[in-house]
Amino acid sequence: MICKVKQDLKTLDKNEAKPIIRSHAPYLLAHNTMTELTEKRNWIKSFFSETGSTYDEVVNRFTFGIDRLWKKKILSKIPPCERVLDLACGTGILTFAIKNKYPECEIIGVDISEGYLSVAREKALQSATKNLSFIHSPAEDYISDKCFDVVTTSYLPKYADIPRLMHNVGNMLAPSGHVIFHDFTYPTSKFLQLIFEVYFKCAQPIGAFYYPEWKDVLSELPKVIQKSQWISELSTAMNNEGFKNITVETLTLQGAAIVSGEKE
């Protein structure tokens, strides 16, 4: 297996981090400078800082179990492989699902939140899972000298610097390697948009009552989803990096999508 990794994009130095800023609106917009990127990452860290311990429960309950179906759909697109990179792996829901499907596969999970990674590592320890490692890093900055057959992610694209992300991903993929990216989407149908809005109006007070640490997330998440153009941005970036067989699959009431492609 041969792949060339170019380290021509500098990673952020931890010392460059700015004080956490709670005002959410500026970070829903595109970022063009390293300072803006650093501030956005600080916002993301604060956004999810106290939610790792309840993440698995919340994502299952507030998607009515549909997240499990979406994960199965992602798994169905992963061919037999030797090494997988799971970006923004969080607590490892998708990571462990891939491991269960391909027990001999080496998997590396990467996430920006140490709190989420601590949950994932505890799962690995309790299950004595081998050939699995978790690394603390922003997804866009992660560069490895290893070569991956598949790169996956769930719920990352709407937050990511997609051109930067895809440049590094492309350099770490083996020839004919696959990318499979999943995230929420804002429906194009007016009727489904109404369902989207009603859902969050109901979910926000219920979630804030039972899971107070999720109040900010549930309040801001619909705004992030509505503003995101991640599908078009990702498709463009994949084309620019020379990917082929790029497909977009819309899921459940236009509420999510999977974008996949293959490296030349």
C-alpha positions as CSV (number, residue, x, y, z in Angstrom):
1,M,0.0,0.0,0.0
2,I,1.5,3.3,-1.1
3,C,0.3,6.8,-0.3
4,K,2.0,10.1,-0.3
5,V,1.5,12.5,2.7
6,K,2.2,16.1,2.1
7,Q,2.7,18.2,5.2
8,D,2.3,21.5,3.4
9,L,-0.5,22.8,5.7
10,K,0.7,24.0,9.1
11,T,-1.1,22.7,12.1
12,L,-2.3,25.1,14.8
13,D,0.0,25.5,17.8
14,K,-1.8,25.0,21.1
15,N,-0.3,28.3,22.3
16,E,-2.2,30.2,19.6
17,A,-5.5,29.4,21.2
18,K,-7.7,32.4,22.1
19,P,-9.9,32.7,25.2
20,I,-13.2,30.9,24.8
21,I,-15.9,33.1,23.3
22,R,-19.5,32.3,24.0
23,S,-21.1,34.4,21.2
24,H,-22.0,31.7,18.7
25,A,-23.0,33.7,15.6
26,P,-19.6,34.6,14.2
27,Y,-18.6,31.0,14.0
28,L,-21.5,29.9,11.9
29,L,-19.8,31.8,9.0
30,A,-16.9,30.7,6.8
31,H,-13.5,31.4,8.2
32,N,-10.7,32.7,6.1
33,T,-7.8,33.2,8.5
34,M,-5.9,31.1,11.1
35,T,-7.2,33.4,13.8
36,E,-10.8,32.8,12.8
37,L,-10.2,29.1,12.6
38,T,-8.6,29.0,16.1
39,E,-11.6,31.0,17.5
40,K,-14.1,28.7,15.8
41,R,-12.3,25.6,17.3
42,N,-12.5,27.2,20.7
43,W,-16.2,27.8,20.2
44,I,-16.7,24.1,19.2
45,K,-14.7,22.9,22.2
46,S,-16.9,25.1,24.6
47,F,-20.0,24.1,22.7
48,F,-19.5,20.4,23.5
49,S,-17.3,20.7,26.6
50,E,-19.7,19.1,29.1
51,T,-21.7,16.7,26.9
52,G,-19.4,13.7,26.4
53,S,-20.8,11.5,29.2
54,T,-24.4,11.8,27.9
55,Y,-23.7,12.0,24.1
56,D,-24.6,8.4,23.2
57,E,-27.9,8.6,25.1
58,V,-28.8,12.0,23.7
59,V,-28.0,11.3,20.0
60,N,-30.1,8.1,20.2
61,R,-33.1,9.6,21.9
62,F,-33.2,12.9,20.0
63,T,-33.0,11.1,16.6
64,F,-35.6,8.6,17.8
65,G,-33.0,5.8,17.1
66,I,-32.5,6.9,13.5
67,D,-28.8,7.7,14.1
68,R,-28.3,3.9,14.4
69,L,-29.9,3.5,11.0
70,W,-27.6,6.2,9.5
71,K,-24.6,4.5,11.0
72,K,-25.7,1.2,9.4
73,K,-25.9,3.0,6.1
74,I,-22.4,4.3,6.5
75,L,-21.2,0.8,7.4
76,S,-22.8,-0.6,4.2
77,K,-20.6,1.7,2.2
78,I,-17.3,0.6,3.8
79,P,-15.6,-2.1,1.7
80,P,-13.2,-4.7,3.2
81,C,-10.2,-2.7,4.4
82,E,-7.0,-2.8,6.5
83,R,-6.9,0.7,7.9
84,V,-9.7,3.2,8.6
85,L,-9.5,6.8,9.8
86,D,-12.6,8.0,11.7
87,L,-12.5,11.8,12.0
88,A,-14.5,13.7,14.7
89,C,-15.0,10.2,16.2
90,G,-16.5,11.6,19.4
91,T,-17.3,8.8,21.8
92,G,-16.6,6.2,19.2
93,I,-20.1,5.2,18.1
94,L,-19.2,4.8,14.5
95,T,-15.6,3.8,15.3
96,F,-16.7,0.7,17.3
97,A,-19.3,-0.1,14.7
98,I,-16.6,-0.3,12.0
99,K,-14.4,-2.4,14.4
100,N,-17.3,-4.8,14.9
101,K,-17.7,-5.2,11.1
102,Y,-14.0,-5.6,10.4
103,P,-12.4,-6.9,13.7
104,E,-8.9,-7.2,12.1
105,C,-8.9,-3.7,10.7
106,E,-6.7,-1.0,12.3
107,I,-8.8,2.0,13.2
108,I,-7.7,5.4,14.3
109,G,-10.3,7.8,15.8
110,V,-9.5,11.5,15.9
111,D,-11.5,14.2,17.8
112,I,-11.1,17.8,19.0
113,S,-12.7,17.0,22.4
114,E,-10.6,15.3,25.0
115,G,-13.8,14.7,27.0
116,Y,-15.3,12.7,24.2
117,L,-12.1,10.8,23.7
118,S,-12.0,9.8,27.3
119,V,-15.4,8.2,26.9
120,A,-14.2,6.4,23.8
121,R,-11.0,5.2,25.4
122,E,-12.9,3.8,28.4
123,K,-15.2,1.9,26.0
124,A,-12.1,0.4,24.3
125,L,-10.6,-0.5,27.7
126,Q,-13.8,-2.1,29.0
127,S,-14.2,-4.2,25.8
128,A,-10.5,-5.0,25.5
129,T,-10.6,-3.8,21.9
130,K,-7.3,-4.2,20.1
131,N,-5.8,-2.4,17.1
132,L,-7.8,0.7,17.9
133,S,-6.4,4.1,19.0
134,F,-7.8,7.6,19.7
135,I,-5.9,10.8,19.0
136,H,-6.7,14.3,20.3
137,S,-6.6,16.7,17.3
138,P,-8.8,18.9,15.1
139,A,-9.8,16.9,12.2
140,E,-8.5,19.4,9.6
141,D,-5.0,19.3,11.2
142,Y,-4.5,15.6,11.5
143,I,-1.7,14.3,9.3
144,S,-0.4,10.8,9.5
145,D,2.4,8.9,7.7
146,K,0.1,5.9,7.7
147,C,-2.0,5.2,4.6
148,F,-5.8,4.7,5.0
149,D,-8.2,2.6,2.8
150,V,-11.2,4.5,4.1
151,V,-11.8,7.8,5.9
152,T,-15.2,8.3,7.6
153,T,-16.9,11.0,9.6
154,S,-20.3,11.6,11.1
155,Y,-21.5,15.1,12.1
156,L,-18.3,16.8,11.3
157,P,-18.7,18.5,7.9
158,K,-21.0,21.4,9.0
159,Y,-18.3,22.6,11.4
160,A,-15.2,21.9,9.3
161,D,-12.8,23.9,7.1
162,I,-13.7,21.6,4.2
163,P,-11.0,22.5,1.6
164,R,-8.3,22.1,4.2
165,L,-9.8,18.9,5.5
166,M,-10.1,17.3,2.1
167,H,-6.6,18.3,1.1
168,N,-5.1,16.4,4.0
169,V,-7.6,13.5,3.7
170,G,-6.7,13.1,0.0
171,N,-3.0,12.9,0.9
172,M,-3.6,10.2,3.5
173,L,-5.8,8.0,1.3
174,A,-4.5,4.9,-0.6
175,P,-5.1,4.8,-4.3
176,S,-8.8,3.9,-4.8
177,G,-9.4,4.8,-1.1
178,H,-12.9,5.8,-0.1
179,V,-14.3,8.8,1.8
180,I,-17.7,8.6,3.5
181,F,-19.0,11.8,5.1
182,H,-22.3,12.1,7.0
183,D,-24.1,15.0,8.6
184,F,-27.4,16.7,9.2
185,T,-28.9,18.8,6.4
186,Y,-31.6,21.4,6.1
187,P,-34.5,20.1,4.0
188,T,-35.3,21.8,0.6
189,S,-39.0,20.9,0.9
190,K,-41.1,23.6,2.6
191,F,-43.2,21.0,4.3
192,L,-40.1,19.2,5.6
193,Q,-38.6,22.5,6.7
194,L,-41.7,23.0,8.8
195,I,-41.2,19.6,10.4
196,F,-37.6,20.5,11.1
197,E,-38.6,23.8,12.8
198,V,-41.4,22.1,14.9
199,Y,-39.0,19.3,15.9
200,F,-36.4,21.7,17.3
201,K,-39.0,23.9,19.1
202,C,-40.1,20.8,20.9
203,A,-36.7,19.3,21.4
204,Q,-35.1,22.4,22.9
205,P,-37.2,22.7,26.1
206,I,-37.4,19.0,26.6
207,G,-33.7,18.6,26.1
208,A,-32.8,21.5,28.4
209,F,-34.9,20.1,31.1
210,Y,-33.6,16.5,31.1
211,Y,-30.1,17.3,29.9
212,P,-29.2,20.9,31.0
213,E,-25.6,20.6,29.6
214,W,-27.2,20.3,26.1
215,K,-29.1,23.5,26.3
216,D,-26.7,25.6,24.2
217,V,-26.2,22.8,21.6
218,L,-29.9,22.3,21.1
219,S,-30.4,26.0,20.8
220,E,-27.7,26.6,18.2
221,L,-27.7,23.4,16.3
222,P,-30.6,24.3,14.0
223,K,-29.0,27.6,13.1
224,V,-25.7,25.7,12.2
225,I,-27.6,23.2,10.1
226,Q,-29.6,25.9,8.2
227,K,-26.5,28.0,7.4
228,S,-24.3,25.1,6.4
229,Q,-23.6,24.4,2.7
230,W,-21.4,21.4,3.5
231,I,-22.7,19.2,0.7
232,S,-21.8,21.6,-2.1
233,E,-18.6,22.7,-0.4
234,L,-17.5,19.1,0.1
235,S,-18.4,18.0,-3.5
236,T,-16.4,21.0,-4.8
237,A,-13.4,20.2,-2.6
238,M,-13.5,16.5,-3.6
239,N,-13.5,17.5,-7.3
240,N,-10.6,19.8,-6.7
241,E,-8.6,17.0,-5.0
242,G,-9.2,14.6,-7.8
243,F,-11.8,12.3,-6.3
244,K,-14.1,10.3,-8.6
245,N,-17.5,8.6,-8.3
246,I,-18.8,11.3,-6.0
247,T,-22.3,10.6,-4.8
248,V,-24.8,12.3,-2.5
249,E,-27.4,10.2,-0.8
250,T,-30.2,12.0,1.0
251,L,-31.5,10.4,4.2
252,T,-34.7,10.4,6.4
253,L,-37.0,13.3,5.5
254,Q,-34.0,15.2,3.9
255,G,-32.7,15.6,7.5
256,A,-29.2,14.1,6.7
257,A,-27.0,13.0,3.9
258,I,-24.0,10.9,3.0
259,V,-21.4,12.2,0.6
260,S,-19.0,9.6,-0.6
261,G,-16.2,9.3,-3.2
262,E,-13.1,7.5,-4.3
263,K,-9.6,8.7,-4.7
264,E,-8.1,8.4,-8.2
